Amino acid sequence: MAIPQLAVRGPSTSLLQRFTDQVAKAKTPQAVLDAVDEFASSLMPIRVLGAGRMPILTADWPTIQLGKDVFIHSSAPVGWWEQYAAKAAQGYDPGIMMAKRSLVAYTWTETMQMLEPIGSERWPYELALKYGIRDALTCCVGQRWLIAYWSRQVLTKVLTHPLRLLLIAAAGFAAQQLEHLAGEDPRQTQNPITPRELAVLRLASLGRRTDEIAKLLGVGEETVRTHLKKVQAKLVTRNRTHAAAEAVRRQLIP
């Protein structure tokens, strides 16, 4: 039985079956991206930009490697990734941070409207336009993988809610296979943060002073300072405020 049309060329059961079969049988990340690209482009004027495994720490951005952590699809504009990676290593993409914390994938146009970036924060969008990427849809899967679609036109008017859900679902299915093919990320097991360190950091994030944290946890002030120094080193941060912000981004503390 065919699925009701969601667009001018709506997906059928055979299209969905073909997609899931291709992804399940894929032996390389590029084969996974090819399957997602074929599926997505059959729904609407959109292509796959690529997929990336998010670094655990913001400070890990410079360590991202093409072909190991990031896989760019052949449809991506030539030269875009090299410039993007160079800029991202110097800071971060605010749109990606938003994608990690959003329940629904937003287009870049929607993200721009919500964040209203100014100054240096506009660089991801200005760079995209330079390479003919007019809009994109970034799907975050399990807080670890990002699957990005791109288009040469604004997606707002053509990306219906059912189509958005289909693209998000396709990204999720693809991310599972990519995780299997890419192998374990050694950075996941480095420098685990202890429950005591997190307890101190939670209170610090609420603006508590060192003496207050010590009293609330029933430990000495020097112990609190030691925990804070250790967690700052593990999160590769400059001070307790930076450490608290990084812990929130990683969802280690609420």
N, C-alpha and C positions, 0 to 999 in steps of 0.2 A: 504494500500500500504506500503510495507516494505521500511525502510530507506536504502539507499545504504550502502554496507558494508564499515566500517571504519577500521576494523582490521580483524583478522582471524575469529573472532566471532563477527560480527557487530551487533549493537543493532537493534531491530525491533520495530515497533510501539507498539506491545504488551508489550515489555520490558519497554519502556518508560512510557506507560500507567500504568503498574503495579507499577513502581517506584513512580510516582506522586500520585497514589491512596494510596500507603502505607504511604507515608510521610504525606499526607493530613489527614489520619485517625489515625496517630500515637498519642498516649496518653502520651507517656513518651519520654524524650530525647534519651534513649537507643533504643527505637523502631525506632526513626528517623535515628539514626546511623546504625542500622541493615539494614534499607532500602537502605541507601546510600552505605553501604558495599556490599550488594548483587548486586546492580547496577554496582558499580565500578569494582568488581572482575569478573563480566561477560564480561567486556570489555578488560581487560588486567591483568597481574600479579601485582595487587595492592589491598591494603586493607585500611580501614578507621582507622586512628590512634585515632582521637577524634575531639571534637569541643570545642571552648572556647570563652567566651565573653570577649573582650579585656578591660582591665581596662582603665579608662579615663586618669589617670595620671600614669606616669612611677613609681611614688612612691607608687602606689596602688598595685603593683605586689605582695607584701607579703600578701595582704588581699584576694587573690584569693582562693576560696574554691571548692574542688572537690564535684561534685553533685549539685552545685549551679551556679558556673560560668564556670566550666570546666567539660566536660563529656568525659570519656575515653572509647573507644570501647573495647569489649572483645577480639578482635584480637591483641590488642597492647601488646607488650612484657611485661611480669610481672616484676614490679620493676622499669620500665623506668620512669613513671610519678613521682614517689616519689623523685627520684634523680633529675629529671629535675626541679620540683617545688622548691626544696631546693636551687638549683643553681640560678634559675631565680629570687628568692626572694632577692638575693645578688646583682643583677645587671639587665641585660636584654639580650635578644637574638637578636643580630643584624639582623638575618634573618627575624625575625618577624617585626622589624621596617621597613625593606625593603619591606616585603609583604604588609604592610599597605599603602605604598606610590606607589605601582606598579599597573599599569593598567591590567597587565596579571600575572597569577600565575606562579611562577618559581619553578623548582625542587630545592632541596637542593644542588645537584651537580652544577646546573647553578648558584645558589646564591654564592656558594663557589668560583666559577671561577670569578664572577663579583666583589665580596667584597674582595677576597683574605685576609681573616681574619688571624691575627697573634696572638701569645701568648694566653692570656686568652679569646679572642673572639672566639677561635676555640672550646670551650667547648661543645656547642650544638651538633656539628657534631661528636666529639670524643665520647660523651656519647651515641649518637644514634648507632654508630658502635659497641660499647660495648654490646648493646642489639640486635644486628643483623639487625638493620635498616640501609640498605645500601643506600637508597635514599627515598625522600618524596616529596610531592607536597603540598604547603601551599596556600590555597585560602582565601583571605580576602574579606568579604562581608560587604559593607556599613561602612567600617572603624570600625566596632564593633565586628563582628564575624570572627573567624578563623576556617576553616574546613581543617583538615590535612589528607592526604592519605600517606601511607607508603608502601615500597616494600623491598624485600630482594635482589633486583638487581638494577643496575643503570638504570634509566628510560629514559635517553636521546635517546637511539636507538629505544625504543618501544612506546614512548609517541609522537604520531603524533599530528599535530595541531588540526585536528577535534576532536581527543580524549581529548585533553587538554580542548577544549571549552566545551565538554560534561561534563567533571568532574567539571569545574568551574560553569556551569549552575546547575548541581546537588547540588553543595555546596550552591549556592544562594537560591535554592528552600528549601533546608533543613534548612538554617539559618532563614528563615522566620517562619517556624514552631517552631524552637528552641526558638526564641524570644518570641513567644506566650506562649510556655510551661514554659519557665524559669521565666517569669514575669518581671516586671519593675526593672531596676537596680537603687537603691536609690542613688548611687554615681553620676548619671547623673544630678541630681538637686541640688547638694551641691555646695555652694560657687560660684554662677554665677559671671562671670567677666563682669564688666560694660564697655560700649562703651568708656568712658573716659580712663579707665585703659588700654584698648586695643590700643587706640590712642597713649598713652605714650609708650607702649611696642613696637609698630610698629617702632616708631622713635628710640627707644633705640636699636632695632635690627639692625638698619642702622648705628650704631656707633655714634649717636648724643649724645653730652654731656647734662647734666641736664639743663644748662643755655640755650642751643640751643633749647631743647624741650620746655622749658617754653616760649621762644620767639615765636616759631612756633605755639604753641597752645593758646597763649595769656593768660597764667596763671602764677602764681608765682612759683619760684623754689621749695619752700617748698611743694607746691601742687603736683608738679611732683614727689618729693621724697616720698610723702605719697601714691600716686597712685602706685609707684613701689614697695613699701613695702607691700601694700595690695595684689597686684597681685603675688608677690613672695610667700606670705603666702598661697594664694589660690591654687597656682600651686605646692606648697610644694617644693620650690627650694631655693638654697643657695644665689644667687645673681642675678643681672639683666641679665647677660649673660646666666646663667642657665635657668632663666625664659623665655627668648626669645627663647632658643632652645626647651624648653618644649612646648611653644606655637606653634612653627613651627611643631613639631611632632604631636600636636593635630589639626593642620591646623586652628588655631585661627587667625594666621596672615600669609601672604604669605612669 
